[in-house]
Amino acid sequence: MVPESIKSAHPNKLLPRANYLLRPPASIILVGGFFIILAARLFRLTYRYAVNIFFWDQWVFNNAALFEKHSVWEMFDWQYGPHRLGLGPLISTLIEPRFDWNSRAQSFVACSIVVVAAGCALWLKKRLFGGISSYDVAIPLIYFSANQYESLFITSNLAHGPLPLLLVTLYCLAWTTPNVLLKYAIVLLLNFATIYTGFGLFLGFLTPLLLISDYRVNRRTTASMWLYSAIALLIACASLVLFFHGYTQQPAVSCFSLKLGRPLPYVWYMSILLANFFGIRSVGSFARMTGSLILLGLLWILKVTAVRISTSASELWTQNAISATLVGFVLLFSANTAFGRLCLGVSSAQASRYTNYIALGVFGGYLYLVSMTPTKIRSGLLTIAVLALLVTIPIRAEDRGTMRFFSEIKRNWKACWLAGGTIPECDKIAGYKIEPEPDTVLQQKMQFLKEHRENLYSESY
């Protein structure tokens, strides 16, 4: 029997609430309207630009679940580049055979995962602060950014973007569970799955720190809690160690070097990464300065929340811990991306596929602003944050052009191939190779798809 003190040792009384600009019913309608409209836009973009043919990395990482036969653990443990695929191949194996591995269907699955993640983010905010305010339009603006198009319908990879977005959000939501033992069980399970899924791996470095802090601040006065905390800490550390078992260095860019350069270029890279989320499509001084201010803001939030979770009462610990987790996660991701991709130039920081990860840090910053006091400062900063996010709604012309460019490449290549063209002929007609591997490998995979009537040979769409 679990002692009652352990079941309710961490009550979910998290204050203060953000001010309401509108009454709760009106706020719910406003936030719901933004949620529906922006989610519908993502599905509309997917409907318009997704094409039923694998493209580039999809031809390679689908070896884990489609082109080769592997066990469940082998698929989960599959390393592709710097990360593993985790839940990506498992979900694909469950869903995509029903649609004959149709690439358009996969893109709609990716969109659906983002929508679920956004719903969980709203639920998380409500659990932390007790209600939905008009400021919460920020949440669909963050999660439904059109800038994430690459991870949805250009080179859709559930493990690199959509699933980490959902898993990290669920992980934070798990920390609000009142029952301590159930909370630890869910947190550790999600931590394990997230470490293995894309760049969610950085969560593995934060979980042990959260468990230690939780015990020191909230648990050490509770009988027998030291044992549960010690076991949880051991499992969290073991999960991270297991990830690196058999891990090989696969930087995915030929110019990568382990040798560190001057620090300032890495700072600029991280700044461009953050500024790009807010629609600043530039690598010049304005983007660097704006991104640097955002970076400084996130560092300051991390410092403040880290101090608070080492001293604050249990009522506020979860609130600060979640903000610290989200902001710490995006700072680790941004620093790693700068280290691994700086050799490609700072313009590579504007890649669409990073959007899902940056969204988590922006959400963490938003939750911190909601928790601030005094009220006038909180309201002013929240207003500025929402206005900055509203600016991101229009789709930039260059992004729309990129969507159209790759959609046409895939359509032209597919039409050429189904008309009887050869791989070199279709590459020339499309003006782009669709697979990074040799033509002989692509020929074999095309034959496999033809025999099984899958992907571009399917009739699902």
GIJO-V868973 format. One line per field, one symbol per residue. ss: DSSP state (H for helix, E for strand, C for the rest). psi: psi as a letter, one per 30 degrees, with the letter a starting at -180 (. if undefined). burial: # if it has 9 or more other ideal C-beta (glycine too) atoms within 8 Angstrom, else .. A space follows every 10 residues. Layout:
ss: ???
psi: ???
burial: ???
This chain:
ss: CCCHHHHCCC CCCCCCCCCC CCCHHHHHHH HHHHHHHHHH HHHHHHHHHC CCCCCCCHHH HCHHHHHCCC CHHHHHCCEE CCEECCHHHH HHHHHHHHHC CCHHHHHHHH HHHHHHHHHH HHHHHHHHHC CCCHHHHHHH HHHCCHHHHH HHHHCCCCCC CHHHHHHHHH HHHHCCCCCH HHHHHHHHHH HHHHHHCHHH HHHHHHHHHH HHHHHHHHHC CCCCHHHHHH HHHHHHHHHH HHHCCCCCCC CCCCCCCCCC CCHHHHHHHH HHHHHHHCCC CCCCHHHHHH HHHHHHHHHH HHHHHHHHHC CCCHHHHHHH HHHHHHHHHH HHHHHHHHHH HHHHCHHHHH CHHHHHHHHH HHHHHHHHHH HCCCHHHHHH HHHHHHHHHH CCCCCCHHHH HHHHHHHHHH HHHHHHHHCC CCHHHHHHHH CCCCCCCCHH HHHHHHHHHH HHCCHHHCCC C
psi: kkkefeegfi kiijllllkk elleeeeeee eeeeeeeeee eeeeeeeefk kikkkcfefe ffeefeflkl leeeeegkkj bfllfbfeee eeeeefffgh hkeeeeeeee eeeeeeeeee eeeeeeeegg lklffgfeee eefgkffgee fegdikjefi deeeeeeeee eeeefgkeje eeeeeeeeee eeeeefjbgf fffffeeeee eeeeeeefff fkkffeeeee eeeeeeeeee eeefjgklji fgkffkkfkk akeeeeeeee eeeeeeeggj ilgaeeeeee eeeeeeeeee eeeeeeeeff fllfefeeee eeeeeeeeee eeeeeeeeef fefflffffg keffeeeeee eeeeeeeeee fllleeeeee eeeeeeeeee ffekkkeeee eeeeeeeeee eeeeeeeffg lleeeeeeef gkkfkfllee eeeeeeeeee eghlbfflge .
burial: ..#..##### ...#..##.# .#.#.###.# #..##..##. ###.##..## #####.#### ##.###.... ...####### ..######## ###.##..## ########## #.######## #########. ########## ########## ########## ########## ######.### #.##.###.# ########## ########.# #########. .#..##.##. .##.###.## ..#....... ..#..#.... ....###### ########## ..#...#### ##.##.###. ##.###.### .#.#.##### ########## ########## ##...#..## .######### ########## ##....###. ###.##.##. ##......## .###.##.## ####.##... ..#.###.## ...##..... ###.##.##. ..######.. .
